[in-house]
Amino acid sequence: MSKIANTPAFPIQNAQYTDAYGGHPGMTLRQHYAGLALQGILAGRFADTIPHDDINGGGDAAFFAKQYADALIAELEKENTDA
């Protein structure tokens, strides 16, 4: 997994809040991007083309959301190496 993927999506700089939550940095950027992609998949024009019924428990939509998140991260990493 890349460095960008494991970066906290919403880092907390204040030690008071970090200590209150046991030092957990929260969700990663990959998790955040996947959640946004999943929201778009289910709400958008592709909702009817991706199986997300009770048979597979929505696994296909989740799979594609992770794929989109990973693709975005790969593009962001290219920007960092090109600079």
Gaussian input, Z-matrix of N, CA and C with variables (Angstrom, degrees):
# hf/3-21g

backbone

0 1
 N
 C     1     B1
 C     2     B2     1     A1
 N     3     B3     2     A2     1     D1
 C     4     B4     3     A3     2     D2
 C     5     B5     4     A4     3     D3
 N     6     B6     5     A5     4     D4
 C     7     B7     6     A6     5     D5
 C     8     B8     7     A7     6     D6
 N     9     B9     8     A8     7     D7
 C    10    B10     9     A9     8     D8
 C    11    B11    10    A10     9     D9
 N    12    B12    11    A11    10    D10
 C    13    B13    12    A12    11    D11
 C    14    B14    13    A13    12    D12
 N    15    B15    14    A14    13    D13
 C    16    B16    15    A15    14    D14
 C    17    B17    16    A16    15    D15
 N    18    B18    17    A17    16    D16
 C    19    B19    18    A18    17    D17
 C    20    B20    19    A19    18    D18
 N    21    B21    20    A20    19    D19
 C    22    B22    21    A21    20    D20
 C    23    B23    22    A22    21    D21
 N    24    B24    23    A23    22    D22
 C    25    B25    24    A24    23    D23
 C    26    B26    25    A25    24    D24
 N    27    B27    26    A26    25    D25
 C    28    B28    27    A27    26    D26
 C    29    B29    28    A28    27    D27
 N    30    B30    29    A29    28    D28
 C    31    B31    30    A30    29    D29
 C    32    B32    31    A31    30    D30
 N    33    B33    32    A32    31    D31
 C    34    B34    33    A33    32    D32
 C    35    B35    34    A34    33    D33
 N    36    B36    35    A35    34    D34
 C    37    B37    36    A36    35    D35
 C    38    B38    37    A37    36    D36
 N    39    B39    38    A38    37    D37
 C    40    B40    39    A39    38    D38
 C    41    B41    40    A40    39    D39
 N    42    B42    41    A41    40    D40
 C    43    B43    42    A42    41    D41
 C    44    B44    43    A43    42    D42
 N    45    B45    44    A44    43    D43
 C    46    B46    45    A45    44    D44
 C    47    B47    46    A46    45    D45
 N    48    B48    47    A47    46    D46
 C    49    B49    48    A48    47    D47
 C    50    B50    49    A49    48    D48
 N    51    B51    50    A50    49    D49
 C    52    B52    51    A51    50    D50
 C    53    B53    52    A52    51    D51
 N    54    B54    53    A53    52    D52
 C    55    B55    54    A54    53    D53
 C    56    B56    55    A55    54    D54
 N    57    B57    56    A56    55    D55
 C    58    B58    57    A57    56    D56
 C    59    B59    58    A58    57    D57
 N    60    B60    59    A59    58    D58
 C    61    B61    60    A60    59    D59
 C    62    B62    61    A61    60    D60
 N    63    B63    62    A62    61    D61
 C    64    B64    63    A63    62    D62
 C    65    B65    64    A64    63    D63
 N    66    B66    65    A65    64    D64
 C    67    B67    66    A66    65    D65
 C    68    B68    67    A67    66    D66
 N    69    B69    68    A68    67    D67
 C    70    B70    69    A69    68    D68
 C    71    B71    70    A70    69    D69
 N    72    B72    71    A71    70    D70
 C    73    B73    72    A72    71    D71
 C    74    B74    73    A73    72    D72
 N    75    B75    74    A74    73    D73
 C    76    B76    75    A75    74    D74
 C    77    B77    76    A76    75    D75
 N    78    B78    77    A77    76    D76
 C    79    B79    78    A78    77    D77
 C    80    B80    79    A79    78    D78
 N    81    B81    80    A80    79    D79
 C    82    B82    81    A81    80    D80
 C    83    B83    82    A82    81    D81
 N    84    B84    83    A83    82    D82
 C    85    B85    84    A84    83    D83
 C    86    B86    85    A85    84    D84
 N    87    B87    86    A86    85    D85
 C    88    B88    87    A87    86    D86
 C    89    B89    88    A88    87    D87
 N    90    B90    89    A89    88    D88
 C    91    B91    90    A90    89    D89
 C    92    B92    91    A91    90    D90
 N    93    B93    92    A92    91    D91
 C    94    B94    93    A93    92    D92
 C    95    B95    94    A94    93    D93
 N    96    B96    95    A95    94    D94
 C    97    B97    96    A96    95    D95
 C    98    B98    97    A97    96    D96
 N    99    B99    98    A98    97    D97
 C   100   B100    99    A99    98    D98
 C   101   B101   100   A100    99    D99
 N   102   B102   101   A101   100   D100
 C   103   B103   102   A102   101   D101
 C   104   B104   103   A103   102   D102
 N   105   B105   104   A104   103   D103
 C   106   B106   105   A105   104   D104
 C   107   B107   106   A106   105   D105
 N   108   B108   107   A107   106   D106
 C   109   B109   108   A108   107   D107
 C   110   B110   109   A109   108   D108
 N   111   B111   110   A110   109   D109
 C   112   B112   111   A111   110   D110
 C   113   B113   112   A112   111   D111
 N   114   B114   113   A113   112   D112
 C   115   B115   114   A114   113   D113
 C   116   B116   115   A115   114   D114
 N   117   B117   116   A116   115   D115
 C   118   B118   117   A117   116   D116
 C   119   B119   118   A118   117   D117
 N   120   B120   119   A119   118   D118
 C   121   B121   120   A120   119   D119
 C   122   B122   121   A121   120   D120
 N   123   B123   122   A122   121   D121
 C   124   B124   123   A123   122   D122
 C   125   B125   124   A124   123   D123
 N   126   B126   125   A125   124   D124
 C   127   B127   126   A126   125   D125
 C   128   B128   127   A127   126   D126
 N   129   B129   128   A128   127   D127
 C   130   B130   129   A129   128   D128
 C   131   B131   130   A130   129   D129
 N   132   B132   131   A131   130   D130
 C   133   B133   132   A132   131   D131
 C   134   B134   133   A133   132   D132
 N   135   B135   134   A134   133   D133
 C   136   B136   135   A135   134   D134
 C   137   B137   136   A136   135   D135
 N   138   B138   137   A137   136   D136
 C   139   B139   138   A138   137   D137
 C   140   B140   139   A139   138   D138
 N   141   B141   140   A140   139   D139
 C   142   B142   141   A141   140   D140
 C   143   B143   142   A142   141   D141
 N   144   B144   143   A143   142   D142
 C   145   B145   144   A144   143   D143
 C   146   B146   145   A145   144   D144
 N   147   B147   146   A146   145   D145
 C   148   B148   147   A147   146   D146
 C   149   B149   148   A148   147   D147
 N   150   B150   149   A149   148   D148
 C   151   B151   150   A150   149   D149
 C   152   B152   151   A151   150   D150
 N   153   B153   152   A152   151   D151
 C   154   B154   153   A153   152   D152
 C   155   B155   154   A154   153   D153
 N   156   B156   155   A155   154   D154
 C   157   B157   156   A156   155   D155
 C   158   B158   157   A157   156   D156
 N   159   B159   158   A158   157   D157
 C   160   B160   159   A159   158   D158
 C   161   B161   160   A160   159   D159
 N   162   B162   161   A161   160   D160
 C   163   B163   162   A162   161   D161
 C   164   B164   163   A163   162   D162
 N   165   B165   164   A164   163   D163
 C   166   B166   165   A165   164   D164
 C   167   B167   166   A166   165   D165
 N   168   B168   167   A167   166   D166
 C   169   B169   168   A168   167   D167
 C   170   B170   169   A169   168   D168
 N   171   B171   170   A170   169   D169
 C   172   B172   171   A171   170   D170
 C   173   B173   172   A172   171   D171
 N   174   B174   173   A173   172   D172
 C   175   B175   174   A174   173   D173
 C   176   B176   175   A175   174   D174
 N   177   B177   176   A176   175   D175
 C   178   B178   177   A177   176   D176
 C   179   B179   178   A178   177   D177
 N   180   B180   179   A179   178   D178
 C   181   B181   180   A180   179   D179
 C   182   B182   181   A181   180   D180
 N   183   B183   182   A182   181   D181
 C   184   B184   183   A183   182   D182
 C   185   B185   184   A184   183   D183
 N   186   B186   185   A185   184   D184
 C   187   B187   186   A186   185   D185
 C   188   B188   187   A187   186   D186
 N   189   B189   188   A188   187   D187
 C   190   B190   189   A189   188   D188
 C   191   B191   190   A190   189   D189
 N   192   B192   191   A191   190   D190
 C   193   B193   192   A192   191   D191
 C   194   B194   193   A193   192   D192
 N   195   B195   194   A194   193   D193
 C   196   B196   195   A195   194   D194
 C   197   B197   196   A196   195   D195
 N   198   B198   197   A197   196   D196
 C   199   B199   198   A198   197   D197
 C   200   B200   199   A199   198   D198
 N   201   B201   200   A200   199   D199
 C   202   B202   201   A201   200   D200
 C   203   B203   202   A202   201   D201
 N   204   B204   203   A203   202   D202
 C   205   B205   204   A204   203   D203
 C   206   B206   205   A205   204   D204
 N   207   B207   206   A206   205   D205
 C   208   B208   207   A207   206   D206
 C   209   B209   208   A208   207   D207
 N   210   B210   209   A209   208   D208
 C   211   B211   210   A210   209   D209
 C   212   B212   211   A211   210   D210
 N   213   B213   212   A212   211   D211
 C   214   B214   213   A213   212   D212
 C   215   B215   214   A214   213   D213
 N   216   B216   215   A215   214   D214
 C   217   B217   216   A216   215   D215
 C   218   B218   217   A217   216   D216
 N   219   B219   218   A218   217   D217
 C   220   B220   219   A219   218   D218
 C   221   B221   220   A220   219   D219
 N   222   B222   221   A221   220   D220
 C   223   B223   222   A222   221   D221
 C   224   B224   223   A223   222   D222
 N   225   B225   224   A224   223   D223
 C   226   B226   225   A225   224   D224
 C   227   B227   226   A226   225   D225
 N   228   B228   227   A227   226   D226
 C   229   B229   228   A228   227   D227
 C   230   B230   229   A229   228   D228
 N   231   B231   230   A230   229   D229
 C   232   B232   231   A231   230   D230
 C   233   B233   232   A232   231   D231
 N   234   B234   233   A233   232   D232
 C   235   B235   234   A234   233   D233
 C   236   B236   235   A235   234   D234
 N   237   B237   236   A236   235   D235
 C   238   B238   237   A237   236   D236
 C   239   B239   238   A238   237   D237
 N   240   B240   239   A239   238   D238
 C   241   B241   240   A240   239   D239
 C   242   B242   241   A241   240   D240
 N   243   B243   242   A242   241   D241
 C   244   B244   243   A243   242   D242
 C   245   B245   244   A244   243   D243
 N   246   B246   245   A245   244   D244
 C   247   B247   246   A246   245   D245
 C   248   B248   247   A247   246   D246

   B1=1.4620
   B2=1.5214
   B3=1.2954
   B4=1.4565
   B5=1.5242
   B6=1.3249
   B7=1.4634
   B8=1.5307
   B9=1.3300
   B10=1.4615
   B11=1.5234
   B12=1.3236
   B13=1.4640
   B14=1.5185
   B15=1.3139
   B16=1.4637
   B17=1.5175
   B18=1.3199
   B19=1.4568
   B20=1.5263
   B21=1.3387
   B22=1.4599
   B23=1.5269
   B24=1.3164
   B25=1.4595
   B26=1.5253
   B27=1.3005
   B28=1.4607
   B29=1.5323
   B30=1.3302
   B31=1.4704
   B32=1.5240
   B33=1.3003
   B34=1.4670
   B35=1.5212
   B36=1.3088
   B37=1.4569
   B38=1.5313
   B39=1.3326
   B40=1.4508
   B41=1.5221
   B42=1.3262
   B43=1.4632
   B44=1.5242
   B45=1.3303
   B46=1.4624
   B47=1.5284
   B48=1.3204
   B49=1.4592
   B50=1.5198
   B51=1.3204
   B52=1.4648
   B53=1.5220
   B54=1.3247
   B55=1.4627
   B56=1.5208
   B57=1.3253
   B58=1.4609
   B59=1.5280
   B60=1.3075
   B61=1.4652
   B62=1.5218
   B63=1.3097
   B64=1.4513
   B65=1.5203
   B66=1.3019
   B67=1.4445
   B68=1.5215
   B69=1.3181
   B70=1.4613
   B71=1.5239
   B72=1.3389
   B73=1.4611
   B74=1.5223
   B75=1.3133
   B76=1.4620
   B77=1.5143
   B78=1.3238
   B79=1.4657
   B80=1.5212
   B81=1.3127
   B82=1.4544
   B83=1.5283
   B84=1.3178
   B85=1.4624
   B86=1.5248
   B87=1.3464
   B88=1.4697
   B89=1.5241
   B90=1.3170
   B91=1.4645
   B92=1.5211
   B93=1.3121
   B94=1.4661
   B95=1.5250
   B96=1.3336
   B97=1.4651
   B98=1.5235
   B99=1.3388
   B100=1.4655
   B101=1.5283
   B102=1.3216
   B103=1.4646
   B104=1.5217
   B105=1.3307
   B106=1.4585
   B107=1.5251
   B108=1.3332
   B109=1.4622
   B110=1.5275
   B111=1.3267
   B112=1.4584
   B113=1.5253
   B114=1.3077
   B115=1.4652
   B116=1.5213
   B117=1.3201
   B118=1.4541
   B119=1.5190
   B120=1.3314
   B121=1.4678
   B122=1.5199
   B123=1.3187
   B124=1.4603
   B125=1.5333
   B126=1.3205
   B127=1.4613
   B128=1.5254
   B129=1.3085
   B130=1.4494
   B131=1.5151
   B132=1.3095
   B133=1.4586
   B134=1.5170
   B135=1.3326
   B136=1.4549
   B137=1.5250
   B138=1.3113
   B139=1.4602
   B140=1.5199
   B141=1.3128
   B142=1.4650
   B143=1.5208
   B144=1.3321
   B145=1.4587
   B146=1.5173
   B147=1.3392
   B148=1.4593
   B149=1.5137
   B150=1.3418
   B151=1.4694
   B152=1.5310
   B153=1.3000
   B154=1.4704
   B155=1.5279
   B156=1.3211
   B157=1.4614
   B158=1.5291
   B159=1.2954
   B160=1.4606
   B161=1.5266
   B162=1.3192
   B163=1.4705
   B164=1.5161
   B165=1.3136
   B166=1.4703
   B167=1.5244
   B168=1.2947
   B169=1.4635
   B170=1.5136
   B171=1.3092
   B172=1.4612
   B173=1.5095
   B174=1.3149
   B175=1.4628
   B176=1.5064
   B177=1.3260
   B178=1.4599
   B179=1.5214
   B180=1.3098
   B181=1.4638
   B182=1.5305
   B183=1.3168
   B184=1.4624
   B185=1.5263
   B186=1.3246
   B187=1.4612
   B188=1.5281
   B189=1.3234
   B190=1.4568
   B191=1.5307
   B192=1.3051
   B193=1.4663
   B194=1.5217
   B195=1.3319
   B196=1.4682
   B197=1.5238
   B198=1.3212
   B199=1.4655
   B200=1.5354
   B201=1.3194
   B202=1.4605
   B203=1.5294
   B204=1.3125
   B205=1.4668
   B206=1.5215
   B207=1.3238
   B208=1.4658
   B209=1.5279
   B210=1.3327
   B211=1.4627
   B212=1.5269
   B213=1.3292
   B214=1.4579
   B215=1.5242
   B216=1.3097
   B217=1.4649
   B218=1.5208
   B219=1.3234
   B220=1.4670
   B221=1.5329
   B222=1.3238
   B223=1.4506
   B224=1.5285
   B225=1.3274
   B226=1.4517
   B227=1.5194
   B228=1.3158
   B229=1.4655
   B230=1.5184
   B231=1.3329
   B232=1.4671
   B233=1.5196
   B234=1.3331
   B235=1.4680
   B236=1.5138
   B237=1.3284
   B238=1.4719
   B239=1.5158
   B240=1.3288
   B241=1.4577
   B242=1.5248
   B243=1.3351
   B244=1.4637
   B245=1.5210
   B246=1.3169
   B247=1.4736
   B248=1.5065
   A1=108.08
   A2=115.65
   A3=121.49
   A4=111.76
   A5=113.44
   A6=119.00
   A7=111.00
   A8=117.18
   A9=120.66
   A10=110.97
   A11=117.54
   A12=121.61
   A13=111.98
   A14=117.19
   A15=120.72
   A16=113.47
   A17=117.52
   A18=121.74
   A19=109.21
   A20=118.53
   A21=119.25
   A22=111.08
   A23=116.85
   A24=121.34
   A25=111.40
   A26=117.01
   A27=121.66
   A28=108.98
   A29=117.17
   A30=119.66
   A31=112.09
   A32=114.46
   A33=121.68
   A34=107.82
   A35=116.43
   A36=120.99
   A37=112.41
   A38=117.00
   A39=121.79
   A40=109.66
   A41=117.32
   A42=122.24
   A43=112.10
   A44=118.02
   A45=121.45
   A46=110.17
   A47=117.42
   A48=120.97
   A49=111.23
   A50=116.58
   A51=120.50
   A52=109.76
   A53=117.25
   A54=121.11
   A55=111.45
   A56=117.09
   A57=121.01
   A58=111.41
   A59=117.11
   A60=120.52
   A61=112.17
   A62=116.81
   A63=120.80
   A64=114.19
   A65=117.26
   A66=120.44
   A67=114.38
   A68=118.46
   A69=121.40
   A70=109.26
   A71=117.51
   A72=119.62
   A73=114.60
   A74=118.58
   A75=120.88
   A76=111.51
   A77=116.26
   A78=119.78
   A79=111.24
   A80=114.87
   A81=120.49
   A82=109.76
   A83=115.87
   A84=119.51
   A85=110.62
   A86=117.46
   A87=120.14
   A88=110.39
   A89=116.92
   A90=120.26
   A91=110.87
   A92=116.70
   A93=121.00
   A94=110.45
   A95=116.54
   A96=120.38
   A97=111.39
   A98=117.10
   A99=120.23
   A100=110.80
   A101=117.28
   A102=120.59
   A103=111.99
   A104=116.50
   A105=119.68
   A106=111.16
   A107=116.33
   A108=120.13
   A109=110.50
   A110=117.78
   A111=121.18
   A112=110.78
   A113=116.01
   A114=120.07
   A115=110.34
   A116=116.54
   A117=120.38
   A118=112.67
   A119=116.68
   A120=120.87
   A121=110.64
   A122=116.44
   A123=120.26
   A124=112.78
   A125=116.64
   A126=119.47
   A127=113.11
   A128=116.29
   A129=120.13
   A130=114.92
   A131=113.09
   A132=120.54
   A133=113.78
   A134=118.23
   A135=120.84
   A136=112.90
   A137=117.38
   A138=120.72
   A139=112.20
   A140=117.87
   A141=120.45
   A142=113.20
   A143=118.25
   A144=120.46
   A145=113.35
   A146=117.56
   A147=121.42
   A148=108.89
   A149=116.86
   A150=118.53
   A151=111.12
   A152=116.88
   A153=121.44
   A154=108.68
   A155=114.22
   A156=119.96
   A157=110.56
   A158=116.29
   A159=121.05
   A160=112.86
   A161=117.79
   A162=120.13
   A163=111.33
   A164=117.39
   A165=119.19
   A166=112.44
   A167=117.99
   A168=121.62
   A169=114.45
   A170=117.51
   A171=120.16
   A172=113.78
   A173=116.61
   A174=120.98
   A175=114.26
   A176=118.22
   A177=119.86
   A178=111.11
   A179=117.31
   A180=120.45
   A181=110.06
   A182=117.23
   A183=121.08
   A184=110.77
   A185=116.82
   A186=121.39
   A187=110.29
   A188=116.86
   A189=119.94
   A190=111.81
   A191=117.47
   A192=120.22
   A193=110.36
   A194=116.87
   A195=119.81
   A196=111.16
   A197=116.78
   A198=120.78
   A199=110.49
   A200=116.44
   A201=119.84
   A202=111.00
   A203=117.01
   A204=120.33
   A205=110.39
   A206=117.07
   A207=120.65
   A208=111.37
   A209=117.23
   A210=120.57
   A211=110.81
   A212=116.73
   A213=120.23
   A214=110.32
   A215=117.45
   A216=121.12
   A217=110.35
   A218=117.43
   A219=121.02
   A220=110.32
   A221=117.89
   A222=121.21
   A223=111.18
   A224=117.67
   A225=120.85
   A226=111.01
   A227=117.09
   A228=120.32
   A229=110.92
   A230=118.09
   A231=120.55
   A232=110.47
   A233=116.69
   A234=120.38
   A235=110.97
   A236=115.97
   A237=119.82
   A238=111.65
   A239=118.83
   A240=120.80
   A241=111.58
   A242=117.33
   A243=120.86
   A244=112.49
   A245=116.67
   A246=120.78
   A247=112.05
   D1=145.25
   D2=-175.54
   D3=-78.12
   D4=165.81
   D5=177.64
   D6=-66.37
   D7=-41.19
   D8=179.93
   D9=-62.53
   D10=-41.12
   D11=-176.73
   D12=-60.69
   D13=-33.59
   D14=-176.51
   D15=-95.64
   D16=4.93
   D17=177.01
   D18=-71.03
   D19=137.52
   D20=177.49
   D21=-61.06
   D22=136.35
   D23=-179.38
   D24=-70.92
   D25=-37.84
   D26=-177.75
   D27=-134.44
   D28=74.33
   D29=-175.55
   D30=-65.52
   D31=148.50
   D32=179.49
   D33=-110.38
   D34=123.86
   D35=-179.30
   D36=-91.04
   D37=-20.58
   D38=-176.05
   D39=-81.99
   D40=120.19
   D41=-178.08
   D42=-60.89
   D43=-30.52
   D44=-179.94
   D45=-59.16
   D46=-45.45
   D47=-178.91
   D48=-73.41
   D49=-37.02
   D50=178.90
   D51=-62.29
   D52=-44.76
   D53=179.28
   D54=-66.38
   D55=-37.06
   D56=-178.35
   D57=-64.41
   D58=-29.42
   D59=-178.80
   D60=-105.73
   D61=20.24
   D62=175.66
   D63=72.11
   D64=19.92
   D65=177.45
   D66=77.94
   D67=7.76
   D68=-179.69
   D69=-75.56
   D70=127.80
   D71=-176.37
   D72=-77.40
   D73=-1.89
   D74=-179.48
   D75=88.77
   D76=-160.66
   D77=-177.10
   D78=-74.24
   D79=154.21
   D80=177.61
   D81=-84.96
   D82=166.76
   D83=175.86
   D84=-60.72
   D85=-37.97
   D86=179.13
   D87=-61.06
   D88=-44.44
   D89=178.83
   D90=-64.17
   D91=-40.42
   D92=-179.97
   D93=-65.08
   D94=-48.69
   D95=179.39
   D96=-61.81
   D97=-40.24
   D98=178.84
   D99=-63.95
   D100=-39.64
   D101=177.79
   D102=-64.41
   D103=-40.38
   D104=177.23
   D105=-66.23
   D106=-41.25
   D107=178.49
   D108=-64.46
   D109=-42.01
   D110=179.13
   D111=-61.99
   D112=-41.57
   D113=177.46
   D114=-59.71
   D115=-44.61
   D116=179.47
   D117=-66.34
   D118=-40.20
   D119=179.31
   D120=-61.09
   D121=-47.08
   D122=-175.64
   D123=-74.34
   D124=-27.27
   D125=-178.46
   D126=-95.22
   D127=-18.13
   D128=-171.46
   D129=-92.53
   D130=-168.38
   D131=-175.36
   D132=-69.58
   D133=-14.46
   D134=179.53
   D135=-90.49
   D136=-0.35
   D137=-175.47
   D138=-56.98
   D139=-35.81
   D140=-178.47
   D141=-82.37
   D142=-12.96
   D143=-177.70
   D144=-93.84
   D145=-16.28
   D146=-179.47
   D147=-107.64
   D148=120.67
   D149=179.24
   D150=-60.91
   D151=127.08
   D152=175.00
   D153=-145.61
   D154=53.32
   D155=-177.56
   D156=-103.01
   D157=-172.08
   D158=-178.33
   D159=-69.53
   D160=-20.79
   D161=-177.40
   D162=-65.09
   D163=-48.11
   D164=-178.86
   D165=-107.28
   D166=6.41
   D167=175.15
   D168=64.50
   D169=23.96
   D170=-179.53
   D171=81.76
   D172=9.93
   D173=-176.23
   D174=-59.11
   D175=-36.25
   D176=-179.43
   D177=-66.15
   D178=-44.46
   D179=179.35
   D180=-63.04
   D181=-41.62
   D182=178.53
   D183=-65.09
   D184=-40.40
   D185=178.33
   D186=-59.33
   D187=-48.18
   D188=-179.51
   D189=-67.02
   D190=-34.00
   D191=177.18
   D192=-61.99
   D193=-42.65
   D194=177.15
   D195=-64.67
   D196=-37.87
   D197=178.80
   D198=-62.42
   D199=-44.34
   D200=178.59
   D201=-65.21
   D202=-40.80
   D203=178.33
   D204=-61.75
   D205=-45.24
   D206=179.79
   D207=-64.80
   D208=-36.40
   D209=178.23
   D210=-65.28
   D211=-41.79
   D212=177.98
   D213=-63.33
   D214=-44.07
   D215=179.91
   D216=-62.66
   D217=-41.16
   D218=178.59
   D219=-60.84
   D220=-41.49
   D221=178.02
   D222=-66.32
   D223=-39.68
   D224=178.07
   D225=-64.81
   D226=-36.66
   D227=178.00
   D228=-67.83
   D229=-35.39
   D230=175.71
   D231=-61.30
   D232=-40.97
   D233=178.06
   D234=-60.38
   D235=-40.28
   D236=-178.51
   D237=-68.45
   D238=-32.73
   D239=-179.73
   D240=-83.37
   D241=-24.60
   D242=179.42
   D243=-77.45
   D244=-23.39
   D245=-174.86
   D246=-73.86

